[in-house]
Amino acid sequence: MGQREDLLDGAKRCLIERGYAHTTARDITAASGANLGSIGYHFGSKEALMNEAMIELSTEVVERLREPEDASLTTTWQGLVDSFGEQRDLWTAVLESATQAIRFPELRERLADAQDEARKVLGERLSATDAEAAGAVQFALIAGVMMQHLVAPDRAPSAETIIRGLEALAGGKA
């Protein structure tokens, strides 16, 4: 692996372990084994490196949505709820990337592309009659449930509660 890839891996580790606001250029170089000047050489700035690392993390999260073979709603939600606890630092970094995107147009555009792909994957996984709408609703629910699990895991809804809620909503009138 080259220095550029080492820097990206180090930045991703720092995002997960320290968060965006608490990561310095020196933290990244310590995590990557690279020298401080290599950040500017390969990325132009620490912010550009951090943004690229956030994009890669978001892409990795989308790829994980493709993994389980059982694509039922219950399995999908159980896997997500479990991952909010097991990979809390990763989900925190994903949430931080969304708030950083507000200030960085390129990051915002690339994260929007990752969100489009996530909605598509979620809709296809469920084999829904309207995959686009199903993916959009699932993605919106994931964001909300993720925030609840990050803020107060002991008060956040379980996968079972989410499924019951979806069933209750589906039984209601539009």
Protein Blocks (a to p, Z undefined) as FASTA:
>chain_A
ZZklmmmmmmmmmmmmnojmlpcfklmmmmnopafklmmmmnopaklmmmmmmmmmmmmm
mmmmmmpmblcfklmmmmmmmmmmmmmmmmmmmmmmmmmmmmmmklmmmmmmmmmmmmmm
mmmmnopablmlmmmmmmmmmmmmmmmmmmmmmlpccfklmmmmmmmmmmmcZZ
